[in-house]
Amino acid sequence: MAESLPADTVPGVLPPLVVLIHGLDGIWWTMRAPMVALAEAGFHAVAVDLRGHGDSDKPPRGYDAWTLSADITNLIRALGHSSAVIVGQGEGGFVAWTAAYRRPRAVRGLVVVGSPHPLATRHAALRDPVQRRALAPRLLADQAPRLPERRLTANGAAAVEDTLRARSGRSWPETADFRESAALLRRAMLIPKVAHLSLESRRWMVRSQLRPDGRDFRRTVSRVVDQPVLGISGAEDTFIRPETVRASARWARDFHAELVPGAGHYPAMESPAATSRLIVDFARRVSGPPSGPPG
C-alpha cells in the first residue's frame, strides 16, 4: 500500500479519502499518477495492493468478490475514515462495484477505469461477439490448473509485458515509461505465490457462474447503486470496449462516462495527466469537507 497526504494536512482533521485499486496483473504502483494528483488536490490518497498481490498478505483463500471488497471497506475504517471515493482499474473496478453493494455507506462514489458493472460485463460477454472474443480466451484459459501459473512466470514473466502491450493504445508501448512499468510488473509477478493467487479472483468470477454463491452475487448486484459513478475508458481500449462500460448506466442512478483519447486499457498509466484530472474533478464533486476520525 502507498499513501499520500496533502502537505498542509491539519492534525486531527482528515482530508477526504480516495482509495485506488489496481487491475489485472497489477500492483499499487500502476495507480501512482492519480494518487499523487489527488494528494496535491487536498485528498488523503491511498493506492493498495489487493490481497495476494505485491506486498500484501497472501492467504490461500478469500479471492471472491465479497471478501476482496471487505478488505477495501475495512481498510477505509482502519485509516480513520467512515467513507471514501473508490477508484478501480479493470478487476479493481469489479471490487469497487462490489464494495458499493456490500457497504454502501462506506462508498461516497465510484470511479471505474475500463471496468463495467459486473452484470454489464456478463451481458456483453453473452450477447456482444466482439466483447466475447476479447474476454473469453484468457478467462477460460485461466481456469485450468497449474498451466496458467506457468505461463505467467515463464521467461521472467514475459506474459505480463505481452498483455500490457496488447491492451495498450498505439503510442505508450514505444515509451521509456512503458518499459519501466513492464519491468516492474514482471518482477511483481515473480514474487512467490502471486502468479497463483492473482488468478484466483478470475477463477471465482467464472466458476461461480453456475454455483449458488454466483447466483446470490448476481441477485445482489442487480440493484441500482445510489452513489455517483464515473466510468473512464481509453478510446483505444479493445479489451473492455467503451460501449460495455457505458452500458453500466443501467445499474447506477448517477452515471457519467468519459473517454481518454489515445489510451487503451490502462489510462492511468498511458495518459496520467488526463486521467488524473478526471478523477480529481469527480472526487471534488462527491466529497464533503474534511472531517475528524469516525466515532
C-alpha positions in Angstrom: 0.0 0.0 0.0 1.2 3.5 -0.8 -0.3 6.6 0.9 -0.1 10.3 0.1 -1.4 13.2 2.2 -1.6 16.9 1.4 1.3 18.9 2.6 -0.9 21.2 4.6 -2.8 18.5 6.5 -4.1 19.8 9.8 -3.5 17.4 12.8 -6.8 15.8 13.9 -8.6 16.8 10.7 -8.8 14.1 8.0 -8.9 15.2 4.3 -11.4 13.2 2.3 -10.2 9.7 1.5 -9.7 8.2 -2.0 -8.7 4.5 -2.3 -7.2 3.4 -5.6 -7.2 -0.3 -6.7 -5.1 -1.8 -9.4 -6.2 -4.2 -12.1 -5.1 -7.4 -13.8 -1.5 -8.4 -13.1 -1.0 -5.0 -11.3 0.2 -3.5 -8.0 -0.4 -0.2 -6.3 2.3 1.5 -8.5 0.0 1.4 -11.6 -2.2 4.0 -9.8 0.6 6.3 -8.7 -0.2 9.2 -11.0 -3.8 9.8 -9.8 -2.6 9.1 -6.2 -0.1 12.0 -6.4 -2.6 14.3 -8.2 -5.2 13.6 -5.5 -2.9 14.4 -2.7 -1.8 17.6 -4.4 -5.6 18.5 -4.7 -6.1 18.1 -1.0 -7.2 14.4 -0.6 -5.9 11.6 1.5 -5.0 9.2 -1.3 -4.2 5.5 -0.8 -3.2 3.0 -3.5 -3.4 -0.6 -2.4 -2.1 -4.0 -3.3 -5.0 -6.4 -3.3 -4.6 -9.5 -1.2 -2.3 -11.9 -3.0 -0.5 -9.2 -4.9 2.7 -7.2 -4.4 3.5 -6.6 -0.7 0.0 -7.6 0.6 -0.6 -10.8 2.6 -1.1 -13.9 0.6 -3.6 -16.2 2.3 -4.7 -19.3 0.4 -8.4 -18.2 0.4 -10.6 -15.1 0.2 -10.4 -14.2 -3.5 -14.2 -14.0 -4.1 -15.6 -10.5 -4.8 -17.2 -10.2 -1.3 -14.0 -10.8 0.6 -11.9 -8.6 -1.6 -14.4 -5.8 -1.3 -14.5 -6.3 2.5 -10.7 -5.8 2.5 -11.2 -2.4 1.0 -14.1 -1.2 3.2 -12.3 -2.5 6.3 -9.2 -0.5 5.2 -11.3 2.7 5.0 -12.2 2.4 8.6 -8.7 1.3 9.6 -7.3 4.5 8.1 -9.6 6.5 10.3 -12.4 7.3 7.8 -16.0 6.4 7.6 -16.3 6.6 3.8 -14.2 7.1 0.7 -14.3 7.5 -3.0 -13.1 4.2 -4.5 -11.2 4.2 -7.8 -10.8 0.8 -9.5 -8.9 -0.2 -12.7 -10.0 -3.4 -14.5 -10.5 -6.1 -11.9 -10.0 -3.4 -9.2 -13.2 -1.8 -10.6 -15.0 -5.1 -10.1 -14.0 -5.0 -6.5 -15.1 -1.3 -6.3 -18.5 -2.0 -7.7 -18.9 -4.9 -5.2 -17.9 -2.6 -2.3 -20.7 -0.2 -3.2 -23.2 -3.0 -2.7 -21.5 -4.6 0.3 -21.2 -1.5 2.5 -22.9 1.4 0.7 -22.3 3.9 3.5 -18.6 3.5 3.2 -18.6 4.4 -0.5 -19.2 8.1 -1.4 -18.6 7.5 -5.1 -17.0 5.2 -7.7 -14.5 5.8 -10.5 -14.3 2.6 -12.6 -11.5 2.6 -15.2 -12.0 0.1 -18.0 -14.3 -1.8 -15.6 -18.1 -2.2 -16.4 -20.7 -3.1 -13.8 -20.4 -6.9 -13.2 -23.7 -7.6 -15.0 -22.8 -5.3 -17.9 -19.7 -7.4 -18.4 -21.7 -10.6 -18.2 -24.4 -9.4 -20.6 -21.7 -8.2 -23.1 -19.8 -11.5 -22.9 -23.0 -13.4 -23.7 -24.5 -11.0 -26.3 -21.7 -9.0 -27.9 -19.5 -11.2 -30.1 -16.7 -8.6 -30.2 -16.6 -8.2 -26.4 -16.8 -12.0 -26.0 -13.8 -12.6 -28.3 -11.8 -10.1 -26.3 -12.7 -11.6 -22.9 -13.3 -15.3 -23.3 -9.9 -16.8 -24.4 -7.9 -15.5 -21.4 -10.7 -16.1 -18.8 -11.3 -19.6 -19.9 -7.6 -20.5 -20.3 -7.0 -19.3 -16.7 -9.4 -21.9 -15.3 -7.0 -24.8 -16.0 -4.9 -25.9 -13.0 -1.1 -25.1 -12.9 -0.7 -24.2 -16.6 -1.8 -20.6 -16.3 0.7 -20.1 -13.4 3.5 -21.5 -15.5 2.5 -19.2 -18.4 2.6 -16.1 -16.2 6.0 -16.8 -14.8 7.8 -18.3 -17.8 10.7 -16.3 -19.2 10.8 -13.8 -16.3 7.0 -13.2 -16.5 7.2 -12.1 -20.1 3.4 -12.8 -20.5 2.8 -9.8 -18.2 4.6 -7.5 -20.6 2.9 -9.1 -23.6 -0.5 -8.4 -22.0 0.4 -4.9 -21.2 1.5 -4.2 -24.7 -1.5 -5.9 -26.4 -4.1 -4.0 -24.3 -2.4 -0.6 -24.5 -3.1 2.1 -27.1 -0.7 2.6 -30.0 1.7 5.1 -28.5 2.5 4.1 -25.0 4.4 0.8 -25.7 7.1 2.8 -27.6 8.0 4.9 -24.5 10.6 4.5 -21.7 7.7 4.7 -19.2 6.2 1.6 -20.7 9.5 -0.3 -20.4 9.9 0.8 -16.8 6.3 -0.2 -16.0 6.6 -3.6 -17.7 9.8 -4.4 -15.9 8.3 -3.6 -12.5 5.1 -5.6 -13.1 7.2 -8.6 -14.3 9.2 -8.5 -11.1 6.0 -8.3 -9.0 4.5 -11.3 -10.8 7.6 -13.4 -9.8 7.0 -12.8 -6.1 6.3 -16.2 -4.5 2.5 -17.2 -4.7 1.5 -14.1 -6.7 1.0 -15.9 -10.0 -1.4 -18.4 -8.4 -3.2 -16.0 -6.2 -3.7 -13.4 -8.9 -5.6 -16.0 -10.9 -7.9 -16.9 -8.0 -10.3 -14.0 -8.4 -10.7 -14.6 -12.1 -11.3 -18.3 -11.4 -14.0 -17.3 -8.9 -15.7 -15.0 -11.5 -16.1 -17.8 -13.9 -16.6 -20.8 -11.7 -19.2 -19.1 -9.5 -21.5 -18.5 -12.5 -23.1 -21.9 -12.0 -22.9 -22.1 -8.2 -25.2 -20.7 -5.5 -22.7 -18.1 -4.5 -22.6 -16.7 -8.0 -26.4 -16.6 -8.3 -26.5 -14.8 -4.9 -23.9 -12.3 -6.1 -25.8 -11.5 -9.3 -29.0 -11.1 -7.4 -27.4 -8.6 -5.0 -25.7 -6.5 -7.7 -28.8 -6.3 -9.8 -29.9 -3.3 -7.8 -29.3 0.2 -8.9 -26.5 1.9 -6.8 -27.2 5.4 -5.4 -23.6 6.5 -5.4 -22.3 8.7 -8.3 -20.3 6.7 -10.7 -17.7 7.9 -13.3 -16.8 5.3 -16.0 -13.5 6.1 -17.7 -12.4 4.3 -20.8 -9.4 4.5 -23.1 -10.6 5.5 -26.5 -8.4 2.7 -27.9 -9.3 0.0 -25.4 -10.1 -3.2 -27.4 -10.1 -5.4 -24.3 -13.0 -3.8 -22.5 -15.0 -1.8 -25.0 -16.1 1.7 -24.1 -19.6 0.6 -25.1 -19.6 -2.1 -22.4 -18.5 0.5 -19.8 -21.3 2.9 -20.9 -23.8 0.0 -20.5 -23.2 0.2 -16.8 -25.6 3.2 -16.6 -28.4 0.7 -16.2 -27.2 -0.1 -12.7 -26.3 3.4 -11.5 -28.7 6.3 -10.7 -26.0 8.9 -11.4 -23.6 7.6 -14.1 -21.3 9.6 -16.3 -18.8 8.2 -18.9 -15.6 9.7 -20.2 -13.2 8.7 -22.9 -9.4 9.3 -22.7 -8.0 9.9 -26.2 -5.0 7.8 -27.2 -5.3 5.4 -24.3 -6.0 1.7 -24.3 -7.0 -0.4 -21.2 -4.6 1.5 -18.8 -5.5 5.2 -18.9 -3.9 6.0 -15.5 -0.5 4.9 -16.9 -0.9 5.7 -20.6 -2.4 9.2 -20.2 -1.8 10.0 -16.5 -2.5 13.8 -16.6 -5.8 13.5 -18.4 -7.0 10.5 -16.3 -5.9 12.1 -13.0 -7.7 15.3 -13.9 -11.0 13.4 -14.4 -10.5 11.5 -11.1 -9.7 14.7 -9.1 -12.7 16.6 -10.6 -15.0 13.7 -9.7 -13.6 13.4 -6.2 -14.1 17.1 -5.6 -17.7 16.8 -6.8 -18.7 14.0 -4.5 -16.6 14.6 -1.4 -17.7 16.5 1.6 -15.5 18.8 3.7 -12.6 17.3 5.8 -13.7 15.6 9.0 -12.3 14.2 12.2 -12.0 10.4 12.9 -15.2 8.3 12.9 -16.9 7.8 16.1 
